[in-house]
Amino acid sequence: MTARIDAFLASEAPATPCMIVDLEQVEANFRDMREMAPWAEVYYAVKANPARPVLTTLNKSGCAFDAASLAEIMACLEAGVPASKISYGNTVKKSVDITAAHDLGVDLFAIDSLGEIEKLAVAAPGAKVFCRIVVANDGARWPLTRKFGCAPDEAAPLLRAAKAAGLIPAGLSFHVGSQQTEPERWREGISRCAAIFEQLALDGVALELINLGGGFPVPYRNDDGPGLAEVFAAIGRALSESFGDEVPRVLMEPGRAIVASAGKLRSEVILVTERIYGGRQRWVYLDVGRYGGLAETEGEAIQYQLEFDDMSADMTPSVVAGPTCDSHDVLYEDALYELPVTLKAGDFVTFRNTGAYTSTYASIGFNGFAPLHEHFL
Ligand SMILES: *Cc1c(COP(=O)(O)O)cnc(C)c1O
């Protein structure tokens, strides 16, 4: 799957740390998803990887886009995406940004509060809105429950208020948390949405869409859970279970599952040594760390698979650390990683499935370390 990246790394020897993204793989991931979930319109979650070549590739393939800020909307427009294929999915937006987005032609907005409806009524009169509800995130490696979404029983009153304020109540959304490994979470969300659809229909408010959010999992070292085919099959069943013959327009906002497997991150070993903290252990220091793009290693939540120059060497337990002076800049200490006994300064360590949530998480120069170099194939 990453043959083109491997060939590039072998022939070009790019400066490290660097990220290489295979755009053909991005496109293939999008196409595969369309095949596995033909009932859904894909709105790629731009934050997962907002690089221009990624946006251009997906736009050419017919993908739509979910943006969380005016800057992400601009990035989409500059990549040639028509405004009609962009949703503004953040439920917390500045009025000036709503106005600017609406003036640019964006017409689909997320809400989860009365305050946001009041802003939209003034800044984007007549726009379509969908209401985000909270659902359980158990099973997600990177939960997203604690900041956005209203209680399910608040959704109907909010959408009625949106209608009264001159907006179009278009539908409902939820997010099961990122890297979600239990398909059951989407089934719960869909069934909650169906109940709210029914409740609003009784009041003469006909919703047109349901947005399943993102969260679709990719393989990491600590997740060989259900594959995407299994997840989408379960969601397809849940849709007909809850909506019968009247399945509404279905949107989904995958980020990770579109780009993660299309990227590899190469780093160089700076030092291999023994340390005494918490018992004598082998420490491997790399030229990339928590502040160089690997933010999702916080709490060791996302455990990337690693590749080494010599995959057949004997392996030994090692702490994996980044290059900065911050002692939080340790990638894996509790999760036991085994690295080659032969590993030494100057060798490469390559992280797999890093196309999502890496490059834009890199600090602009903490401790003098530059952001990741990026290459697009
Ligand atoms: C981050 C995010 C996504 C994408 O989530 P993935 O786990 O990358 O698929 C989708 N929708 C919203 C609202 C998000 O915040």
The ligand as a Gaussian input file, in Angstrom:
#p B3LYP/6-31G(d) Opt

LIG

0 1
 C      -12.261000      15.831000      13.851000
 C      -13.645000      15.758000      13.319000
 C      -13.976000      14.845000      12.310000
 C      -13.002000      13.838000      11.768000
 O      -12.793000      12.803000      12.667000
 P      -11.927000      11.522000      12.259000
 O      -11.836000      10.757000      13.489000
 O      -10.618000      12.017000      11.770000
 O      -12.664000      10.807000      11.170000
 C      -15.252000      14.889000      11.798000
 N      -16.189000      15.751000      12.273000
 C      -15.901000      16.630000      13.246000
 C      -16.968000      17.554000      13.711000
 C      -14.637000      16.656000      13.810000
 O      -14.366000      17.519000      14.797000

